[in-house]
Amino acid sequence: MKNKTQLIVLLLPLAFTVGMLLFYPFRFRFEFDSDEGVNLIKAMMTLKGFRLYSEIWSDQPPLFNAMLSLLFRILSMNVNAGRMLVLGFSTVLLISAMHYLQRFWGIPHAILGMIAIITLPFYKTLSVSIMIGLPAITFAMISFVGFMRWNENKSNNWLILSAIFLALSVMTKLWTGILAPIFFAGILIKNSELLHGKVRHWGWYRPLLIWTFWFMAVVGLIIIFMVGPTHAPQLVTVHLTAGETQLMQSVAEGNRMLSYLDDSIPLYFLSLAGVILAIRTKKWHGLYLVIWVLAAYLLLSWNVPFWSHHQLLITIPAAMLGSIAMGTATVDLYGRIRGSNPWRLNAIPALVIAILSIIFAVQRFPPTLRGFHLDLPNIYGSYDKEEITEFEIVALMRRYADKTNIVFTDRPMYAFRSGLPVHPYLAVMTKKRYSTGQPSQEEIRVIMEETKPEQVILGRFDFPAVRDYMETRNFVRVDNSPRSRHYVRGDIFADH
């Protein structure tokens, strides 16, 4: 029976992966989010020999860039290779979440937990978007599982695994650092329980020191060798200052936290039921998920603005809590139907949970299923008509590639897909960076005068320095896209 449940924990996430490969049309999507282009261009410029942080501006930790660069070095610089990497992270996340639920609650809880996670808003899209949020949560989930296993058997190996993977998570995206003080406090509490009434000695401090050492060691080594101590402030300064800028405040008006979280309202009631069950059954490890949800909510309520990928930091542990309630109610109702003794719940709470589960399913199943195309677009090929012009711009860029040494663009996906280089300092143009006035218009003008880009593609921001430069070089617009504007230097355009 044990081998059977372990097989289910592996096979169901793999079935989700196969379903995404066959029926979710990610292979022919130009760009899910501008962050895709940002991450791709950083990997491309890294492979061209430029150093992250010292030459390529970046406000994110280096681990995902290192993995993406390694993948491209082994395979080729291909958008879908990067999307497959993130899909692999999604699969591991589901396996890890199911492992915890199956081991500590039961196989029905694990199955329902997986279903709840994959039906979360944006989960499918973020499973194939070259963005760092989901990989960071995956590392954090592995760390969480390791920490739970340490709580179970006190093996230092699980404690070390938890510390290492949380460090990898933080070095993928800093936001999962909220789990570090939670685990730190958890070790203190657990040791106090084990040594209640006893004199504290080395054995009391040892687990805490082990976890802290490995966490700090991995984070420290990555910062020293991959970021550089002098560049470490680059990871936080723009995040601290951008939220107060006028641009980001205006963006935040249309990107409020509740506007994203209200798509999962029934799930939060199920999560509350899961919390009550964890307390009633004295399975205190379930409360770590509660604290995770609350800490993430507090962190992201401070963050400006709130983006679609942010909500997964809250909704994934919430879905696991909800699955505790759904799984328990399912087992209880099944036992009543068969005439056996009730398991954990009275009939009325079980029915309430069942009704909430149905409401959640009715709310989330239709939009989840709508994202899949059953005519196998990922095998036969099917481009979104609205995005054809995006690929046409790439084709135009390649047409002038033999006369192009460098391009300037605020949508780096164009540069990556065309294989044309950009200036490393101007490669990453995020909304947060732009809102703080970095790089300045003067810096942009100086770099453009030095590098003399032959092609300019604009689609997100306004650059007076770029407009002035193009006027002095007689640039000609060569596209008819409603989203972006593609300009080529006049003499090159005349040659073609």
C-alpha positions, 0 to 999 in steps of 0.5 A: 500500500505504501508503494502504491501511494508513493507511486500516485504522488509521482504519477499524478504530477507527471500526468499534469506535466504531460497534459501541459505538454500536449494540450496547453499552447505555450510553445507558440506564445510569444511572451506571457509576461515581460519578465520572460524577456528580462530573464532570457536576455540576462541568460543570453548576455551571460553566455556572451561573456558579460557578468551579471550585476557588474555589467548586466543590471539585475535586481534579482538573485542569480540562481535562476539565471545560472540554471537558465544559462546552463540549460542554454549552454547544454541545449540551445538558446530557445524560449521553449527550453526555458519554459520546459525548465519552469514546467519541471519546477512546477512538477516538483512543486506538486510532488513535494506538496503531495508528499507532505499531504500524503505522509502527514494526512492521507492520500485523499488529501494529497490528490485533492491538494494537487487539484486545488493547486493546479486550479489556482488562478494563473498556476498553469500560465506560471508553470510555463512562464520563464519567471522566477516566482514559481521556481523559488516557491518550489525550492521553498516547498522542498525545504518545507517538506524537509523541515516537516520530516525533521520534525517527524524523526529528528534526522539532521539530514532532513534539517540540512536539506531544509536549510540548503533548499530554503537558501536556494529558494531565497537566492532565486527570489528573496521573498521566500526569506519569510520562511527563515524566521518561521523555521528558526522559531520552529526549531526553538519550539520543538527543542523546548518540547523535547527537552522540557524540564531538562537542563539545556546543553549542546544538544538543545542548540545543535539543531538550530546551529546546524540549520542556521549554518547551512542556510547562511553558508549557501546564501553567503557562498552564492552572494560572494561568488555569484553576486559579489558583496559590492553588488549585493545592495543591487538586489534590494535598493530598487525594490525599496524605492520603486514603490514610492514612485508616482509610476508604480503608485499609478500602476498599483491602482489597477493591481491591488492584492484583493483583485487577484485574491478574490478569485479564490475566496471559497479556498480561504474558507476551506483553509480556515477549516483546515486550520481548525482540523489541524488544531483539533487533531493536534497536528501542529505541523499544519500550523506552519502552513498557516503562518506561511500564508499570514507572513506572505500576506503581510509581506505582499500587502506592503509590496507595490504593486501586486502582480499576478505571480505574487498570489501563488506565495499565498494561495499555494499553502492556502490550497494545501490547508484547504485540502486538509479540510477537503480530504478529511471531509471526503474520508468522513462522508465516504465512511458514513455512506459505507456505514462505518464509524465517522472519522474526524468530523460531525455530519454538518461540518463535513457537509459544509466543507463538501459544499465549499469544495463544490463551490470552489470547483465550480468557480475554478474548473471552467477557467482552468479547463478553458486554457487547454486546447484539445486539438494538440496545438503543441504538436501541430502548431498554432500561433495566436493570431493576435501575436503574429505581428510580434513574430513578424517584428522578429522576422524583420529584425533578422532581415536586417541582422547582417547590418546590425551590431546592436539593438536597443529595446525595452522588450528584450524578448525581441532581442532574444528571439532574433539573437541580436545583442543589446548593451548589457547595462540597458538589457534589463528594462523593468518597470521598477527600474524605469520608475526610479529613473535608472538608467537616466536619459543622459546615460542612455544617450551616452551609451547610444552615441557610443554603441550606435544601435542600428535597430530600435524596438519600443513597446513599454516606456518613453525614452526622450533620449532614444527619440532624440538619437533616432531623429539624428540618425534618420530612423524609419519605422518598418512595422505595423504592430499595435503593441510595439514600434520597430525602427531601423536606421535610414541607410540600412533600410535604404539598402534593403 
